[in-house]
Amino acid sequence: MTSIGFDAATGRALARQGPPDPRGIVLLLHGGKPRDPGPVPPRSASVWRMQAMRDAVAPALARHGLASWLLRYDARGWNGGAPVADARWALDRAREEHPGLPVVLLGHSMGARTGARVADDPAVRGLVALAPWFDSADPVAPLAGKSLVAAHGRRDRITSARMTRAFVVRAGEAGADARFVDMGLTGHYLLHGSRRWARLARDAVLTMASAEPA
């Protein structure tokens, strides 16, 4: 069963699945465009991709007591970091509804970039980044003391596996438990090798959710 929570002042929304009394929360963060102030449409391909990922992993996560929350941003674009506020809003909702529960972030592309910015939230255990959009200027300090699994395919022409590797190295130097996963000859949109992407996401999330906080 899915419940939807809206922020009446913005276009933000949370689609929640999983046990009513979870032992942890997985916050899924979808991708987007570099610049686009427009609202996220109901049939957004970026949201659809994370809905498909949620549907693939949520049953296994629920068996381990984890709820899956899919955030829809206020706007489609990065727009200088706009989705960061949306993700912090979702983390505040998690804290209000389930105080003290650990949160694992699961993001694709821009969603992974967003997750890296909010990983400093005390509830966050780590970030699973799928085909992430990282930049050489992106800060890694929020990941200090947290876990990072960043997976990238070698046929990705939208975001850079090389930049992801570099980000993982910098995060490790900053104190993160950081790991890069080579997804082989796969592209950006999680379509080719979709089962492997889902297995990696599921296993990494479960490992982070069960780990003791640093």
C-alpha positions as CSV (number, residue, x, y, z in Angstrom):
1,M,0.0,0.0,0.0
2,T,1.3,3.5,-0.9
3,S,0.4,6.6,1.0
4,I,1.2,10.1,-0.4
5,G,2.2,13.1,1.6
6,F,2.3,16.6,0.1
7,D,3.8,19.9,1.1
8,A,1.0,22.3,0.4
9,A,3.4,25.3,0.0
10,T,5.4,23.6,-2.8
11,G,5.1,20.8,-5.2
12,R,7.0,18.4,-3.0
13,A,5.5,15.0,-2.4
14,L,6.4,11.7,-0.6
15,A,5.1,8.3,-1.7
16,R,5.5,5.9,1.2
17,Q,5.5,2.1,1.1
18,G,6.4,-0.5,3.6
19,P,5.6,-1.5,7.2
20,P,3.6,1.1,9.3
21,D,6.1,0.7,12.1
22,P,9.5,0.5,10.3
23,R,12.9,0.0,11.8
24,G,14.4,2.2,9.2
25,I,13.6,4.4,6.1
26,V,15.0,4.3,2.6
27,L,14.6,7.7,1.0
28,L,14.7,7.4,-2.8
29,L,15.8,10.5,-4.8
30,H,15.1,10.8,-8.5
31,G,17.1,12.5,-11.2
32,G,16.5,15.7,-13.1
33,K,18.0,18.4,-15.4
34,P,20.8,20.8,-14.8
35,R,18.3,23.8,-15.1
36,D,14.5,23.6,-15.2
37,P,12.4,25.6,-12.8
38,G,9.2,23.9,-13.9
39,P,7.3,21.4,-11.8
40,V,8.0,17.7,-11.9
41,P,5.2,16.3,-14.2
42,P,3.2,13.3,-13.1
43,R,4.7,11.2,-15.8
44,S,8.3,12.3,-15.4
45,A,10.7,9.8,-16.7
46,S,13.1,10.6,-13.9
47,V,10.4,9.8,-11.3
48,W,9.3,6.7,-13.2
49,R,12.9,5.3,-13.1
50,M,12.9,5.5,-9.3
51,Q,9.4,4.2,-9.0
52,A,10.6,1.1,-11.0
53,M,13.6,0.8,-8.7
54,R,11.4,1.2,-5.6
55,D,9.1,-1.5,-6.9
56,A,12.0,-3.8,-7.5
57,V,13.6,-3.4,-4.0
58,A,10.7,-2.4,-1.7
59,P,9.4,-6.0,-1.0
60,A,12.8,-7.2,0.1
61,L,13.4,-4.1,2.2
62,A,10.0,-4.4,3.8
63,R,10.8,-8.0,4.9
64,H,13.7,-6.4,6.8
65,G,11.5,-3.8,8.3
66,L,12.4,-0.9,6.1
67,A,10.0,1.6,4.6
68,S,10.6,3.0,1.1
69,W,9.9,6.7,0.7
70,L,10.1,8.2,-2.9
71,L,10.5,12.0,-2.9
72,R,9.2,14.1,-5.8
73,Y,10.9,17.5,-5.9
74,D,9.4,20.9,-6.2
75,A,11.1,21.5,-9.6
76,R,12.7,19.4,-12.3
77,G,16.2,21.0,-12.3
78,W,19.2,21.1,-10.1
79,N,19.0,24.9,-10.4
80,G,22.0,25.5,-8.2
81,G,21.1,22.9,-5.6
82,A,17.3,23.4,-5.2
83,P,16.5,19.7,-4.6
84,V,18.7,19.8,-1.4
85,A,15.9,21.7,0.4
86,D,13.4,19.1,-0.8
87,A,15.5,16.3,0.5
88,R,16.0,18.0,3.9
89,W,12.2,18.5,4.1
90,A,11.7,14.7,3.6
91,L,14.3,14.0,6.2
92,D,12.5,16.3,8.6
93,R,9.2,14.4,7.9
94,A,11.0,11.1,8.7
95,R,12.3,12.5,12.0
96,E,8.8,13.8,12.9
97,E,7.0,10.6,12.1
98,H,9.6,8.1,13.2
99,P,12.1,9.8,15.6
100,G,15.4,8.1,16.0
101,L,15.1,5.8,13.0
102,P,18.1,5.4,10.6
103,V,17.7,6.6,7.0
104,V,19.6,5.3,3.9
105,L,19.6,7.5,0.8
106,L,19.1,5.8,-2.6
107,G,19.6,8.3,-5.5
108,H,19.9,8.2,-9.2
109,S,21.9,10.8,-11.2
110,M,20.9,14.2,-9.8
111,G,19.3,12.4,-6.9
112,A,22.6,11.0,-5.9
113,R,24.1,14.5,-6.0
114,T,21.3,15.7,-3.8
115,G,21.9,12.8,-1.4
116,A,25.5,13.6,-1.0
117,R,24.6,17.1,0.1
118,V,22.2,16.0,2.8
119,A,24.2,13.0,4.1
120,D,25.3,15.1,7.0
121,D,21.8,14.7,8.5
122,P,22.3,12.8,11.9
123,A,19.7,10.2,10.8
124,V,21.5,9.3,7.6
125,R,23.6,6.1,7.6
126,G,24.8,6.3,4.0
127,L,24.2,6.9,0.4
128,V,23.7,4.4,-2.5
129,A,24.4,6.4,-5.7
130,L,23.4,5.0,-9.0
131,A,24.9,6.5,-12.1
132,P,25.5,9.7,-10.1
133,W,26.0,13.2,-11.3
134,F,29.0,14.4,-9.3
135,D,31.1,17.4,-10.0
136,S,34.7,18.0,-9.0
137,A,33.6,21.0,-6.9
138,D,30.9,19.0,-5.0
139,P,31.7,18.8,-1.3
140,V,32.4,15.4,0.3
141,A,32.5,16.6,4.0
142,P,28.8,15.7,4.5
143,L,29.7,12.0,3.9
144,A,32.4,11.9,6.6
145,G,31.6,9.0,8.9
146,K,28.9,7.7,6.6
147,S,28.9,4.9,4.0
148,L,28.9,5.5,0.2
149,V,28.4,3.0,-2.5
150,A,28.6,4.6,-6.0
151,A,27.9,2.5,-9.0
152,H,28.5,3.6,-12.6
153,G,28.4,2.0,-16.1
154,R,31.1,2.5,-18.7
155,R,28.6,3.3,-21.4
156,D,27.1,6.2,-19.5
157,R,27.1,9.3,-21.8
158,I,25.0,11.5,-19.5
159,T,27.2,11.5,-16.3
160,S,30.8,10.5,-15.9
161,A,32.1,7.3,-14.3
162,R,35.5,9.0,-14.1
163,M,34.0,11.8,-12.0
164,T,32.3,9.3,-9.8
165,R,35.6,7.4,-9.2
166,A,37.2,10.7,-8.2
167,F,34.4,11.6,-5.9
168,V,34.6,8.2,-4.2
169,V,38.3,8.8,-3.6
170,R,37.8,12.2,-2.2
171,A,34.9,11.0,0.1
172,G,37.2,8.2,1.4
173,E,39.9,10.7,2.2
174,A,37.3,12.8,4.0
175,G,36.4,9.9,6.3
176,A,33.6,8.1,4.4
177,D,33.5,4.3,4.0
178,A,33.4,4.7,0.3
179,R,33.3,2.1,-2.5
180,F,33.0,2.4,-6.3
181,V,31.2,-0.4,-8.3
182,D,31.9,-0.8,-12.0
183,M,28.6,-1.8,-13.6
184,G,30.3,-2.8,-16.8
185,L,28.9,-1.9,-20.3
186,T,25.7,-0.2,-19.0
187,G,24.3,3.2,-19.6
188,H,22.8,5.9,-17.5
189,Y,19.1,5.1,-17.3
190,L,19.2,1.8,-15.3
191,L,17.5,-0.1,-18.1
192,H,20.2,-2.4,-19.4
193,G,21.1,-4.7,-16.5
194,S,18.1,-3.5,-14.5
195,R,18.1,-6.6,-12.3
196,R,21.8,-6.1,-11.4
197,W,21.2,-2.4,-10.6
198,A,18.3,-3.5,-8.3
199,R,20.3,-6.2,-6.6
200,L,23.2,-3.8,-5.9
201,A,20.8,-1.2,-4.6
202,R,19.0,-3.7,-2.4
203,D,22.1,-5.2,-0.9
204,A,23.9,-1.9,-0.3
205,V,20.8,-0.4,1.4
206,L,20.4,-3.4,3.6
207,T,24.1,-3.4,4.6
208,M,23.9,0.3,5.5
209,A,20.6,0.0,7.4
210,S,22.0,-2.8,9.5
211,A,25.3,-1.2,10.3
212,E,26.0,0.5,13.6
213,P,26.3,4.3,13.4
214,A,29.8,5.7,13.3
